């Protein structure tokens, strides 16, 4: 995470980072967990407090378990696609391969309105993620009521929060100029179809 990375990273800030304990610790954990240093850590690594807050936020989010992981993955993907964060789409596709979502469904997230692969509940989750991500947010009472009834108050609250968290991630990554890091290339089913088109846009 310090010095110039071997792989070129498309960012709007230097990738040569201060040799701080925080940066070294985050780099070591990232290599252990993901096999390489995540580009967002490089992008925010110039500000120690931002990096630590980012890490603590992600640690807290990892403990949220009320919402079905498959629905959560779809909501995250819908938010990142709406914002146009190719890094988030790439990483989200890879992360969701751990038994959470059928890869074909992930391919169809950008065209979920015309795809026949989603249940009614999944369609509501996708619609909600897009509506919450819109500027200004466009969530309506009927959709919120359906989701609260189907999921329960705790899981609905988690849905609202995870979409907000993905907005934070996607907007930081997009503003920093990050692009796909190649995580989806490691999946059994390569990133393609509608998501590939989003990545090339």
Biotite code that builds the C-alpha atoms (Angstrom):
import biotite.structure as struc

atoms = struc.array([
    struc.Atom([0.000, 0.000, 0.000], chain_id="A", res_id=1, res_name="UNK", atom_name="CA", element="C"),
    struc.Atom([3.040, 2.211, 0.253], chain_id="A", res_id=2, res_name="UNK", atom_name="CA", element="C"),
    struc.Atom([5.133, 3.154, -2.733], chain_id="A", res_id=3, res_name="UNK", atom_name="CA", element="C"),
    struc.Atom([3.918, 2.825, -6.304], chain_id="A", res_id=4, res_name="UNK", atom_name="CA", element="C"),
    struc.Atom([1.700, -0.245, -6.803], chain_id="A", res_id=5, res_name="UNK", atom_name="CA", element="C"),
    struc.Atom([2.710, -2.699, -9.528], chain_id="A", res_id=6, res_name="UNK", atom_name="CA", element="C"),
    struc.Atom([-0.768, -2.471, -11.058], chain_id="A", res_id=7, res_name="UNK", atom_name="CA", element="C"),
    struc.Atom([-1.845, 0.887, -12.419], chain_id="A", res_id=8, res_name="UNK", atom_name="CA", element="C"),
    struc.Atom([-4.728, 2.334, -10.437], chain_id="A", res_id=9, res_name="UNK", atom_name="CA", element="C"),
    struc.Atom([-6.999, 4.909, -12.032], chain_id="A", res_id=10, res_name="UNK", atom_name="CA", element="C"),
    struc.Atom([-7.338, 7.508, -9.300], chain_id="A", res_id=11, res_name="UNK", atom_name="CA", element="C"),
    struc.Atom([-7.447, 11.268, -9.011], chain_id="A", res_id=12, res_name="UNK", atom_name="CA", element="C"),
    struc.Atom([-4.954, 11.286, -6.162], chain_id="A", res_id=13, res_name="UNK", atom_name="CA", element="C"),
    struc.Atom([-1.421, 9.951, -5.731], chain_id="A", res_id=14, res_name="UNK", atom_name="CA", element="C"),
    struc.Atom([-1.088, 6.237, -5.027], chain_id="A", res_id=15, res_name="UNK", atom_name="CA", element="C"),
    struc.Atom([2.167, 6.837, -3.142], chain_id="A", res_id=16, res_name="UNK", atom_name="CA", element="C"),
    struc.Atom([0.958, 6.786, 0.458], chain_id="A", res_id=17, res_name="UNK", atom_name="CA", element="C"),
    struc.Atom([2.444, 7.782, 3.795], chain_id="A", res_id=18, res_name="UNK", atom_name="CA", element="C"),
    struc.Atom([4.110, 4.841, 5.579], chain_id="A", res_id=19, res_name="UNK", atom_name="CA", element="C"),
    struc.Atom([1.782, 4.969, 8.545], chain_id="A", res_id=20, res_name="UNK", atom_name="CA", element="C"),
    struc.Atom([0.829, 2.143, 10.869], chain_id="A", res_id=21, res_name="UNK", atom_name="CA", element="C"),
    struc.Atom([-2.777, 2.433, 9.695], chain_id="A", res_id=22, res_name="UNK", atom_name="CA", element="C"),
    struc.Atom([-1.845, 2.078, 6.030], chain_id="A", res_id=23, res_name="UNK", atom_name="CA", element="C"),
    struc.Atom([0.451, -0.861, 6.689], chain_id="A", res_id=24, res_name="UNK", atom_name="CA", element="C"),
    struc.Atom([-2.159, -2.621, 8.829], chain_id="A", res_id=25, res_name="UNK", atom_name="CA", element="C"),
    struc.Atom([-4.933, -2.060, 6.281], chain_id="A", res_id=26, res_name="UNK", atom_name="CA", element="C"),
    struc.Atom([-2.710, -3.284, 3.445], chain_id="A", res_id=27, res_name="UNK", atom_name="CA", element="C"),
    struc.Atom([-1.777, -6.435, 5.357], chain_id="A", res_id=28, res_name="UNK", atom_name="CA", element="C"),
    struc.Atom([-5.389, -7.245, 6.214], chain_id="A", res_id=29, res_name="UNK", atom_name="CA", element="C"),
    struc.Atom([-6.555, -6.569, 2.661], chain_id="A", res_id=30, res_name="UNK", atom_name="CA", element="C"),
    struc.Atom([-3.908, -8.857, 1.169], chain_id="A", res_id=31, res_name="UNK", atom_name="CA", element="C"),
    struc.Atom([-4.846, -11.594, 3.649], chain_id="A", res_id=32, res_name="UNK", atom_name="CA", element="C"),
    struc.Atom([-8.582, -11.244, 3.080], chain_id="A", res_id=33, res_name="UNK", atom_name="CA", element="C"),
    struc.Atom([-8.755, -10.476, -0.667], chain_id="A", res_id=34, res_name="UNK", atom_name="CA", element="C"),
    struc.Atom([-5.347, -11.393, -2.090], chain_id="A", res_id=35, res_name="UNK", atom_name="CA", element="C"),
    struc.Atom([-4.423, -7.800, -2.864], chain_id="A", res_id=36, res_name="UNK", atom_name="CA", element="C"),
    struc.Atom([-4.872, -4.287, -1.552], chain_id="A", res_id=37, res_name="UNK", atom_name="CA", element="C"),
    struc.Atom([-8.326, -2.900, -2.360], chain_id="A", res_id=38, res_name="UNK", atom_name="CA", element="C"),
    struc.Atom([-8.144, 0.254, -4.455], chain_id="A", res_id=39, res_name="UNK", atom_name="CA", element="C"),
    struc.Atom([-10.514, 2.227, -2.166], chain_id="A", res_id=40, res_name="UNK", atom_name="CA", element="C"),
    struc.Atom([-8.007, 1.789, 0.672], chain_id="A", res_id=41, res_name="UNK", atom_name="CA", element="C"),
    struc.Atom([-5.311, 3.275, -1.542], chain_id="A", res_id=42, res_name="UNK", atom_name="CA", element="C"),
    struc.Atom([-7.612, 6.118, -2.553], chain_id="A", res_id=43, res_name="UNK", atom_name="CA", element="C"),
    struc.Atom([-8.398, 7.195, 1.027], chain_id="A", res_id=44, res_name="UNK", atom_name="CA", element="C"),
    struc.Atom([-5.007, 6.321, 2.509], chain_id="A", res_id=45, res_name="UNK", atom_name="CA", element="C"),
    struc.Atom([-3.761, 9.914, 2.612], chain_id="A", res_id=46, res_name="UNK", atom_name="CA", element="C"),
    struc.Atom([-6.047, 10.720, 5.540], chain_id="A", res_id=47, res_name="UNK", atom_name="CA", element="C"),
    struc.Atom([-5.578, 8.495, 8.563], chain_id="A", res_id=48, res_name="UNK", atom_name="CA", element="C"),
    struc.Atom([-8.838, 9.376, 10.301], chain_id="A", res_id=49, res_name="UNK", atom_name="CA", element="C"),
    struc.Atom([-10.845, 8.841, 7.125], chain_id="A", res_id=50, res_name="UNK", atom_name="CA", element="C"),
    struc.Atom([-9.169, 5.456, 6.595], chain_id="A", res_id=51, res_name="UNK", atom_name="CA", element="C"),
    struc.Atom([-9.816, 4.354, 10.175], chain_id="A", res_id=52, res_name="UNK", atom_name="CA", element="C"),
    struc.Atom([-13.438, 5.534, 10.082], chain_id="A", res_id=53, res_name="UNK", atom_name="CA", element="C"),
    struc.Atom([-13.949, 3.741, 6.763], chain_id="A", res_id=54, res_name="UNK", atom_name="CA", element="C"),
    struc.Atom([-12.498, 0.532, 8.208], chain_id="A", res_id=55, res_name="UNK", atom_name="CA", element="C"),
    struc.Atom([-14.551, 0.725, 11.402], chain_id="A", res_id=56, res_name="UNK", atom_name="CA", element="C"),
    struc.Atom([-17.711, 1.380, 9.387], chain_id="A", res_id=57, res_name="UNK", atom_name="CA", element="C"),
    struc.Atom([-17.112, -1.701, 7.243], chain_id="A", res_id=58, res_name="UNK", atom_name="CA", element="C"),
    struc.Atom([-16.360, -3.766, 10.335], chain_id="A", res_id=59, res_name="UNK", atom_name="CA", element="C"),
    struc.Atom([-19.670, -2.692, 11.860], chain_id="A", res_id=60, res_name="UNK", atom_name="CA", element="C"),
    struc.Atom([-21.602, -3.331, 8.654], chain_id="A", res_id=61, res_name="UNK", atom_name="CA", element="C"),
    struc.Atom([-20.207, -6.869, 8.465], chain_id="A", res_id=62, res_name="UNK", atom_name="CA", element="C"),
    struc.Atom([-22.091, -7.660, 11.672], chain_id="A", res_id=63, res_name="UNK", atom_name="CA", element="C"),
    struc.Atom([-25.512, -6.754, 10.244], chain_id="A", res_id=64, res_name="UNK", atom_name="CA", element="C"),
    struc.Atom([-27.413, -10.031, 9.870], chain_id="A", res_id=65, res_name="UNK", atom_name="CA", element="C"),
    struc.Atom([-31.140, -9.196, 9.872], chain_id="A", res_id=66, res_name="UNK", atom_name="CA", element="C"),
    struc.Atom([-31.547, -8.880, 6.101], chain_id="A", res_id=67, res_name="UNK", atom_name="CA", element="C"),
    struc.Atom([-31.317, -11.961, 3.879], chain_id="A", res_id=68, res_name="UNK", atom_name="CA", element="C"),
    struc.Atom([-27.817, -11.910, 2.302], chain_id="A", res_id=69, res_name="UNK", atom_name="CA", element="C"),
    struc.Atom([-29.178, -12.502, -1.182], chain_id="A", res_id=70, res_name="UNK", atom_name="CA", element="C"),
    struc.Atom([-31.514, -9.518, -0.951], chain_id="A", res_id=71, res_name="UNK", atom_name="CA", element="C"),
    struc.Atom([-28.674, -7.468, 0.505], chain_id="A", res_id=72, res_name="UNK", atom_name="CA", element="C"),
    struc.Atom([-26.404, -8.338, -2.430], chain_id="A", res_id=73, res_name="UNK", atom_name="CA", element="C"),
    struc.Atom([-29.091, -7.321, -4.921], chain_id="A", res_id=74, res_name="UNK", atom_name="CA", element="C"),
    struc.Atom([-29.671, -4.010, -3.129], chain_id="A", res_id=75, res_name="UNK", atom_name="CA", element="C"),
    struc.Atom([-25.948, -3.256, -3.069], chain_id="A", res_id=76, res_name="UNK", atom_name="CA", element="C"),
    struc.Atom([-25.563, -4.101, -6.754], chain_id="A", res_id=77, res_name="UNK", atom_name="CA", element="C"),
    struc.Atom([-28.581, -1.985, -7.722], chain_id="A", res_id=78, res_name="UNK", atom_name="CA", element="C"),
    struc.Atom([-27.210, 1.038, -5.857], chain_id="A", res_id=79, res_name="UNK", atom_name="CA", element="C"),
    struc.Atom([-23.727, 0.721, -7.359], chain_id="A", res_id=80, res_name="UNK", atom_name="CA", element="C"),
    struc.Atom([-25.146, 0.243, -10.866], chain_id="A", res_id=81, res_name="UNK", atom_name="CA", element="C"),
    struc.Atom([-27.390, 3.303, -10.412], chain_id="A", res_id=82, res_name="UNK", atom_name="CA", element="C"),
    struc.Atom([-24.415, 5.442, -9.406], chain_id="A", res_id=83, res_name="UNK", atom_name="CA", element="C"),
    struc.Atom([-22.207, 3.941, -12.105], chain_id="A", res_id=84, res_name="UNK", atom_name="CA", element="C"),
    struc.Atom([-19.366, 2.771, -9.862], chain_id="A", res_id=85, res_name="UNK", atom_name="CA", element="C"),
    struc.Atom([-17.562, 0.146, -11.931], chain_id="A", res_id=86, res_name="UNK", atom_name="CA", element="C"),
    struc.Atom([-15.266, -0.747, -9.013], chain_id="A", res_id=87, res_name="UNK", atom_name="CA", element="C"),
    struc.Atom([-18.273, -1.502, -6.809], chain_id="A", res_id=88, res_name="UNK", atom_name="CA", element="C"),
    struc.Atom([-20.025, -3.523, -9.517], chain_id="A", res_id=89, res_name="UNK", atom_name="CA", element="C"),
    struc.Atom([-16.860, -5.543, -10.093], chain_id="A", res_id=90, res_name="UNK", atom_name="CA", element="C"),
    struc.Atom([-16.207, -6.196, -6.394], chain_id="A", res_id=91, res_name="UNK", atom_name="CA", element="C"),
    struc.Atom([-19.891, -6.708, -5.580], chain_id="A", res_id=92, res_name="UNK", atom_name="CA", element="C"),
    struc.Atom([-20.201, -9.347, -8.277], chain_id="A", res_id=93, res_name="UNK", atom_name="CA", element="C"),
    struc.Atom([-17.201, -11.235, -6.855], chain_id="A", res_id=94, res_name="UNK", atom_name="CA", element="C"),
    struc.Atom([-18.367, -10.884, -3.243], chain_id="A", res_id=95, res_name="UNK", atom_name="CA", element="C"),
    struc.Atom([-21.863, -12.162, -4.011], chain_id="A", res_id=96, res_name="UNK", atom_name="CA", element="C"),
    struc.Atom([-20.476, -15.406, -5.452], chain_id="A", res_id=97, res_name="UNK", atom_name="CA", element="C"),
    struc.Atom([-20.326, -16.892, -1.942], chain_id="A", res_id=98, res_name="UNK", atom_name="CA", element="C"),
    struc.Atom([-23.731, -18.538, -2.329], chain_id="A", res_id=99, res_name="UNK", atom_name="CA", element="C"),
    struc.Atom([-25.815, -15.393, -1.870], chain_id="A", res_id=100, res_name="UNK", atom_name="CA", element="C"),
    struc.Atom([-27.156, -14.755, -5.357], chain_id="A", res_id=101, res_name="UNK", atom_name="CA", element="C"),
    struc.Atom([-27.458, -16.661, -8.620], chain_id="A", res_id=102, res_name="UNK", atom_name="CA", element="C"),
    struc.Atom([-24.803, -15.048, -10.887], chain_id="A", res_id=103, res_name="UNK", atom_name="CA", element="C"),
    struc.Atom([-27.366, -14.801, -13.680], chain_id="A", res_id=104, res_name="UNK", atom_name="CA", element="C"),
    struc.Atom([-29.523, -12.598, -11.461], chain_id="A", res_id=105, res_name="UNK", atom_name="CA", element="C"),
    struc.Atom([-26.550, -10.335, -10.828], chain_id="A", res_id=106, res_name="UNK", atom_name="CA", element="C"),
    struc.Atom([-26.067, -9.985, -14.583], chain_id="A", res_id=107, res_name="UNK", atom_name="CA", element="C"),
    struc.Atom([-29.699, -8.913, -14.868], chain_id="A", res_id=108, res_name="UNK", atom_name="CA", element="C"),
    struc.Atom([-29.710, -6.244, -12.144], chain_id="A", res_id=109, res_name="UNK", atom_name="CA", element="C"),
    struc.Atom([-29.348, -3.355, -14.638], chain_id="A", res_id=110, res_name="UNK", atom_name="CA", element="C"),
    struc.Atom([-32.373, -4.680, -16.556], chain_id="A", res_id=111, res_name="UNK", atom_name="CA", element="C"),
    struc.Atom([-34.399, -6.070, -13.670], chain_id="A", res_id=112, res_name="UNK", atom_name="CA", element="C"),
    struc.Atom([-37.611, -4.384, -14.832], chain_id="A", res_id=113, res_name="UNK", atom_name="CA", element="C"),
    struc.Atom([-37.701, -6.480, -18.008], chain_id="A", res_id=114, res_name="UNK", atom_name="CA", element="C"),
    struc.Atom([-36.013, -9.625, -16.657], chain_id="A", res_id=115, res_name="UNK", atom_name="CA", element="C"),
    struc.Atom([-38.139, -12.585, -15.581], chain_id="A", res_id=116, res_name="UNK", atom_name="CA", element="C"),
    struc.Atom([-35.524, -13.894, -13.119], chain_id="A", res_id=117, res_name="UNK", atom_name="CA", element="C"),
    struc.Atom([-36.624, -12.007, -9.995], chain_id="A", res_id=118, res_name="UNK", atom_name="CA", element="C"),
    struc.Atom([-39.323, -12.670, -7.422], chain_id="A", res_id=119, res_name="UNK", atom_name="CA", element="C"),
    struc.Atom([-41.774, -9.943, -6.457], chain_id="A", res_id=120, res_name="UNK", atom_name="CA", element="C"),
    struc.Atom([-39.858, -9.325, -3.226], chain_id="A", res_id=121, res_name="UNK", atom_name="CA", element="C"),
    struc.Atom([-36.558, -9.050, -5.089], chain_id="A", res_id=122, res_name="UNK", atom_name="CA", element="C"),
    struc.Atom([-38.153, -6.567, -7.491], chain_id="A", res_id=123, res_name="UNK", atom_name="CA", element="C"),
    struc.Atom([-39.304, -4.453, -4.562], chain_id="A", res_id=124, res_name="UNK", atom_name="CA", element="C"),
    struc.Atom([-35.802, -4.533, -3.064], chain_id="A", res_id=125, res_name="UNK", atom_name="CA", element="C"),
    struc.Atom([-34.257, -3.492, -6.382], chain_id="A", res_id=126, res_name="UNK", atom_name="CA", element="C"),
    struc.Atom([-36.815, -0.720, -6.840], chain_id="A", res_id=127, res_name="UNK", atom_name="CA", element="C"),
    struc.Atom([-36.192, 0.494, -3.296], chain_id="A", res_id=128, res_name="UNK", atom_name="CA", element="C"),
    struc.Atom([-32.401, 0.561, -3.761], chain_id="A", res_id=129, res_name="UNK", atom_name="CA", element="C"),
    struc.Atom([-32.779, 2.623, -6.928], chain_id="A", res_id=130, res_name="UNK", atom_name="CA", element="C"),
    struc.Atom([-35.313, 4.956, -5.323], chain_id="A", res_id=131, res_name="UNK", atom_name="CA", element="C"),
    struc.Atom([-33.168, 5.559, -2.245], chain_id="A", res_id=132, res_name="UNK", atom_name="CA", element="C"),
    struc.Atom([-30.114, 6.180, -4.448], chain_id="A", res_id=133, res_name="UNK", atom_name="CA", element="C"),
    struc.Atom([-31.914, 8.733, -6.616], chain_id="A", res_id=134, res_name="UNK", atom_name="CA", element="C"),
    struc.Atom([-31.203, 12.432, -6.045], chain_id="A", res_id=135, res_name="UNK", atom_name="CA", element="C"),
    struc.Atom([-33.378, 13.439, -4.324], chain_id="A", res_id=136, res_name="UNK", atom_name="CA", element="C"),
    struc.Atom([-34.495, 10.063, -2.922], chain_id="A", res_id=137, res_name="UNK", atom_name="CA", element="C"),
    struc.Atom([-37.732, 8.848, -4.501], chain_id="A", res_id=138, res_name="UNK", atom_name="CA", element="C"),
    struc.Atom([-38.937, 6.204, -2.020], chain_id="A", res_id=139, res_name="UNK", atom_name="CA", element="C"),
    struc.Atom([-42.724, 6.109, -1.785], chain_id="A", res_id=140, res_name="UNK", atom_name="CA", element="C"),
    struc.Atom([-44.889, 5.017, 1.132], chain_id="A", res_id=141, res_name="UNK", atom_name="CA", element="C"),
    struc.Atom([-46.470, 2.067, -0.686], chain_id="A", res_id=142, res_name="UNK", atom_name="CA", element="C"),
    struc.Atom([-43.125, 0.475, -1.532], chain_id="A", res_id=143, res_name="UNK", atom_name="CA", element="C"),
    struc.Atom([-41.792, 1.040, 1.995], chain_id="A", res_id=144, res_name="UNK", atom_name="CA", element="C"),
    struc.Atom([-44.949, -0.471, 3.481], chain_id="A", res_id=145, res_name="UNK", atom_name="CA", element="C"),
    struc.Atom([-44.709, -3.585, 1.282], chain_id="A", res_id=146, res_name="UNK", atom_name="CA", element="C"),
    struc.Atom([-41.098, -4.124, 2.244], chain_id="A", res_id=147, res_name="UNK", atom_name="CA", element="C"),
    struc.Atom([-41.699, -3.524, 5.941], chain_id="A", res_id=148, res_name="UNK", atom_name="CA", element="C"),
    struc.Atom([-44.533, -6.050, 5.834], chain_id="A", res_id=149, res_name="UNK", atom_name="CA", element="C"),
    struc.Atom([-42.464, -8.632, 3.974], chain_id="A", res_id=150, res_name="UNK", atom_name="CA", element="C"),
    struc.Atom([-39.176, -8.189, 5.815], chain_id="A", res_id=151, res_name="UNK", atom_name="CA", element="C"),
    struc.Atom([-40.098, -6.890, 9.262], chain_id="A", res_id=152, res_name="UNK", atom_name="CA", element="C"),
    struc.Atom([-38.952, -3.619, 10.790], chain_id="A", res_id=153, res_name="UNK", atom_name="CA", element="C"),
    struc.Atom([-35.412, -4.748, 11.638], chain_id="A", res_id=154, res_name="UNK", atom_name="CA", element="C"),
    struc.Atom([-34.561, -6.131, 8.201], chain_id="A", res_id=155, res_name="UNK", atom_name="CA", element="C"),
    struc.Atom([-36.204, -3.143, 6.491], chain_id="A", res_id=156, res_name="UNK", atom_name="CA", element="C"),
    struc.Atom([-34.051, -0.803, 8.570], chain_id="A", res_id=157, res_name="UNK", atom_name="CA", element="C"),
    struc.Atom([-30.987, -2.783, 7.516], chain_id="A", res_id=158, res_name="UNK", atom_name="CA", element="C"),
    struc.Atom([-32.029, -2.501, 3.870], chain_id="A", res_id=159, res_name="UNK", atom_name="CA", element="C"),
    struc.Atom([-32.283, 1.284, 4.166], chain_id="A", res_id=160, res_name="UNK", atom_name="CA", element="C"),
    struc.Atom([-28.902, 1.437, 5.899], chain_id="A", res_id=161, res_name="UNK", atom_name="CA", element="C"),
    struc.Atom([-27.016, -0.870, 3.507], chain_id="A", res_id=162, res_name="UNK", atom_name="CA", element="C"),
    struc.Atom([-28.203, 1.103, 0.488], chain_id="A", res_id=163, res_name="UNK", atom_name="CA", element="C"),
    struc.Atom([-26.960, 4.278, 2.194], chain_id="A", res_id=164, res_name="UNK", atom_name="CA", element="C"),
    struc.Atom([-23.614, 2.601, 2.934], chain_id="A", res_id=165, res_name="UNK", atom_name="CA", element="C"),
    struc.Atom([-23.287, 1.517, -0.698], chain_id="A", res_id=166, res_name="UNK", atom_name="CA", element="C"),
    struc.Atom([-23.998, 5.086, -1.761], chain_id="A", res_id=167, res_name="UNK", atom_name="CA", element="C"),
    struc.Atom([-21.092, 6.188, 0.441], chain_id="A", res_id=168, res_name="UNK", atom_name="CA", element="C"),
    struc.Atom([-18.789, 3.558, -1.066], chain_id="A", res_id=169, res_name="UNK", atom_name="CA", element="C"),
    struc.Atom([-19.847, 4.116, -4.667], chain_id="A", res_id=170, res_name="UNK", atom_name="CA", element="C"),
    struc.Atom([-19.726, 7.899, -4.508], chain_id="A", res_id=171, res_name="UNK", atom_name="CA", element="C"),
    struc.Atom([-16.275, 7.937, -2.880], chain_id="A", res_id=172, res_name="UNK", atom_name="CA", element="C"),
    struc.Atom([-14.919, 5.412, -5.382], chain_id="A", res_id=173, res_name="UNK", atom_name="CA", element="C"),
    struc.Atom([-16.433, 7.188, -8.378], chain_id="A", res_id=174, res_name="UNK", atom_name="CA", element="C"),
    struc.Atom([-15.221, 10.613, -7.239], chain_id="A", res_id=175, res_name="UNK", atom_name="CA", element="C"),
    struc.Atom([-11.726, 9.180, -6.687], chain_id="A", res_id=176, res_name="UNK", atom_name="CA", element="C"),
    struc.Atom([-11.737, 7.837, -10.249], chain_id="A", res_id=177, res_name="UNK", atom_name="CA", element="C"),
    struc.Atom([-11.581, 4.152, -9.379], chain_id="A", res_id=178, res_name="UNK", atom_name="CA", element="C"),
    struc.Atom([-12.437, 1.577, -12.023], chain_id="A", res_id=179, res_name="UNK", atom_name="CA", element="C"),
    struc.Atom([-12.935, -2.189, -11.956], chain_id="A", res_id=180, res_name="UNK", atom_name="CA", element="C"),
    struc.Atom([-10.061, -3.962, -10.169], chain_id="A", res_id=181, res_name="UNK", atom_name="CA", element="C"),
    struc.Atom([-10.586, -7.351, -11.825], chain_id="A", res_id=182, res_name="UNK", atom_name="CA", element="C"),
    struc.Atom([-12.279, -9.218, -8.990], chain_id="A", res_id=183, res_name="UNK", atom_name="CA", element="C"),
    struc.Atom([-15.063, -10.485, -11.230], chain_id="A", res_id=184, res_name="UNK", atom_name="CA", element="C"),
    struc.Atom([-12.458, -12.159, -13.456], chain_id="A", res_id=185, res_name="UNK", atom_name="CA", element="C"),
    struc.Atom([-11.921, -14.679, -10.647], chain_id="A", res_id=186, res_name="UNK", atom_name="CA", element="C"),
    struc.Atom([-15.531, -15.862, -10.698], chain_id="A", res_id=187, res_name="UNK", atom_name="CA", element="C"),
    struc.Atom([-16.634, -19.066, -12.358], chain_id="A", res_id=188, res_name="UNK", atom_name="CA", element="C"),
    struc.Atom([-19.038, -17.003, -14.427], chain_id="A", res_id=189, res_name="UNK", atom_name="CA", element="C"),
    struc.Atom([-17.180, -13.973, -15.892], chain_id="A", res_id=190, res_name="UNK", atom_name="CA", element="C"),
    struc.Atom([-18.700, -10.548, -15.627], chain_id="A", res_id=191, res_name="UNK", atom_name="CA", element="C"),
    struc.Atom([-20.614, -9.982, -18.843], chain_id="A", res_id=192, res_name="UNK", atom_name="CA", element="C"),
    struc.Atom([-23.915, -9.006, -20.339], chain_id="A", res_id=193, res_name="UNK", atom_name="CA", element="C"),
    struc.Atom([-25.568, -5.873, -18.973], chain_id="A", res_id=194, res_name="UNK", atom_name="CA", element="C"),
    struc.Atom([-23.023, -5.420, -16.178], chain_id="A", res_id=195, res_name="UNK", atom_name="CA", element="C"),
    struc.Atom([-20.127, -5.513, -18.607], chain_id="A", res_id=196, res_name="UNK", atom_name="CA", element="C"),
    struc.Atom([-21.850, -2.825, -20.633], chain_id="A", res_id=197, res_name="UNK", atom_name="CA", element="C"),
    struc.Atom([-22.167, -0.694, -17.502], chain_id="A", res_id=198, res_name="UNK", atom_name="CA", element="C"),
    struc.Atom([-18.458, -1.199, -16.831], chain_id="A", res_id=199, res_name="UNK", atom_name="CA", element="C"),
    struc.Atom([-17.577, -0.084, -20.357], chain_id="A", res_id=200, res_name="UNK", atom_name="CA", element="C"),
    struc.Atom([-19.784, 3.000, -20.272], chain_id="A", res_id=201, res_name="UNK", atom_name="CA", element="C"),
])
